[in-house]
């Protein structure tokens, strides 16, 4: 089903609390569109949680759309805005991420502030990331020293709005270039 949130939206929209909890998504699928005003993700909208994901699917044969319309925040298509560690393994993502707010940052897989470590292993991700200016990122907008990648295939087009139309942004520079791009291509 499609999910709409007046604030956050996702399979799990928001995890509140003072302490970071642990969430495991195992062999789950998110096949409906997600739309929120402030933070959205196919699996996780926002909150303080360590997130593990194994054997999960977003989209399937046709991409779903994850869109955020009102916030100047970092958001990701699979995991919106998490504060905690992220571990994604053996998963497939086919989605389009749309951020309509000027200055908002959008990433295909995960966004968020305060992510201390992240691991992405055996993942194929395909889709479009549409944001204003150069605010679109293929994997994440986060520049993490502790970001670990292994067998990650990204078929992602970055787009920007020109006169209200989304067009490919050939000038976009995203954080994936800070990683060993040759190793990613070989994988």
Residue pairs with C-beta under 8 A, 6 or more apart in sequence:
1 32
2 32
2 33
2 34
2 35
3 9
3 10
3 11
3 13
3 32
3 33
3 34
3 35
4 35
4 36
5 13
5 34
5 35
5 36
5 37
5 38
5 40
5 45
6 36
6 37
7 13
7 14
7 36
7 37
7 38
7 39
8 14
8 36
8 38
8 39
8 40
8 45
8 46
8 47
8 80
9 34
9 35
9 36
9 39
9 40
9 45
10 30
10 34
10 36
10 40
10 41
10 42
10 43
10 44
10 45
10 80
11 25
11 28
11 30
11 42
11 43
11 44
12 23
12 43
12 44
12 45
13 36
13 45
13 46
14 39
14 45
14 46
14 47
15 21
15 23
15 44
15 46
15 47
15 48
15 49
16 47
16 48
17 47
17 48
18 48
19 48
20 48
20 49
20 50
20 83
20 84
21 48
21 49
21 50
21 84
22 49
22 50
22 52
23 44
23 49
23 50
23 51
23 52
24 52
24 53
24 54
25 43
25 44
25 51
25 52
25 53
25 54
25 56
26 52
26 53
26 54
26 55
26 56
27 54
27 55
27 56
28 43
28 53
28 55
28 56
28 57
29 56
29 57
29 58
29 60
30 42
30 43
30 56
30 57
30 58
30 59
30 64
31 57
31 58
31 59
31 60
31 64
32 64
33 64
33 65
33 66
33 67
34 40
34 41
34 42
34 64
34 65
34 66
34 67
35 65
35 66
35 67
35 69
36 45
36 67
36 68
36 69
36 80
37 68
37 69
37 70
37 71
38 46
38 68
38 70
38 71
38 73
39 45
39 46
39 68
39 71
39 73
39 75
39 80
39 81
40 66
40 67
40 68
40 75
40 80
41 66
41 75
41 76
41 77
41 78
41 79
41 80
41 81
41 110
42 58
42 59
42 64
42 66
42 77
42 78
42 93
42 95
43 51
43 53
43 56
43 58
43 78
43 79
44 51
44 78
44 79
44 80
44 82
45 80
45 81
46 80
46 81
46 82
46 112
47 81
47 82
47 83
48 82
48 83
48 84
49 82
49 83
49 84
50 84
50 85
50 86
51 79
51 82
51 84
51 85
51 86
51 87
52 87
52 89
53 78
53 79
53 86
53 87
53 88
53 89
53 91
54 89
54 90
54 91
55 89
55 90
55 91
56 88
56 91
56 92
57 91
57 92
57 93
58 64
58 77
58 78
58 91
58 92
58 93
58 94
58 95
59 92
59 93
59 94
59 95
59 127
60 94
61 94
62 94
63 94
63 95
63 96
63 126
63 127
63 128
64 94
64 95
64 96
65 95
65 96
65 97
65 98
66 75
66 77
66 95
66 96
66 97
66 98
67 97
67 98
67 99
67 100
68 75
68 80
68 98
68 99
68 100
68 101
68 104
68 106
69 100
69 101
70 101
71 101
71 104
72 101
72 102
72 103
72 104
73 81
73 104
73 105
73 111
74 81
74 104
74 105
74 106
74 107
74 111
74 112
74 113
74 141
74 142
75 81
75 97
75 99
75 104
75 105
75 106
75 107
75 111
76 97
76 106
76 107
76 108
76 109
76 110
76 111
76 112
76 140
77 93
77 95
77 96
77 97
77 106
77 107
77 108
77 109
77 127
77 129
78 88
78 93
78 95
78 108
78 109
78 110
79 86
79 109
79 110
79 111
79 112
80 110
80 111
80 112
81 111
81 112
81 113
82 110
82 112
82 115
83 112
83 113
83 114
83 115
84 114
84 115
84 116
85 115
85 116
85 117
85 118
86 110
86 115
86 117
86 118
86 119
87 118
87 119
88 109
88 110
88 118
88 119
88 120
88 121
88 123
89 119
89 120
89 121
89 122
89 123
90 121
90 122
90 123
91 122
91 123
92 123
92 124
92 125
93 108
93 109
93 123
93 124
93 125
93 126
93 127
94 125
94 126
94 127
95 108
95 127
96 127
96 128
96 129
96 130
97 106
97 107
97 108
97 127
97 128
97 129
97 130
97 131
97 136
98 106
98 130
98 131
98 166
99 105
99 106
99 130
99 131
99 132
99 135
99 136
101 132
102 132
102 133
103 132
103 133
103 135
104 131
104 132
104 135
105 111
105 131
105 135
105 137
105 141
106 129
106 130
106 131
106 135
106 136
106 137
106 141
107 129
107 136
107 137
107 138
107 139
107 140
107 141
107 142
108 125
108 127
108 129
108 137
108 138
108 139
108 154
108 156
109 120
109 123
109 125
109 139
109 140
110 118
110 139
110 140
110 142
111 140
111 141
111 142
112 142
115 142
115 144
116 146
117 144
117 146
117 147
117 148
118 140
118 142
118 144
118 146
118 147
118 148
119 147
119 148
119 149
119 150
120 139
120 147
120 148
120 149
120 150
120 152
121 148
121 149
121 150
121 151
121 152
122 150
122 151
122 152
123 151
123 152
123 153
124 153
124 155
125 138
125 139
125 152
125 153
125 154
125 155
125 156
126 154
126 155
126 156
127 155
127 156
127 157
128 156
128 157
128 158
128 159
128 166
129 136
129 137
129 138
129 156
129 157
129 158
129 159
130 136
130 159
130 160
130 161
130 166
131 159
131 160
132 160
132 161
133 160
134 160
134 169
134 171
134 172
134 173
135 141
136 158
136 159
136 160
136 169
136 172
136 174
137 158
137 174
137 175
137 176
138 154
138 156
138 158
138 174
138 176
139 149
139 152
139 154
139 156
139 174
139 175
139 176
140 147
140 175
141 174
141 175
142 175
143 175
143 178
147 179
149 179
149 183
149 184
150 187
151 187
152 184
152 187
153 187
154 176
154 184
157 168
158 168
158 169
158 172
158 174
159 166
159 167
159 168
159 169
160 166
160 167
160 169
160 172
161 167
176 184
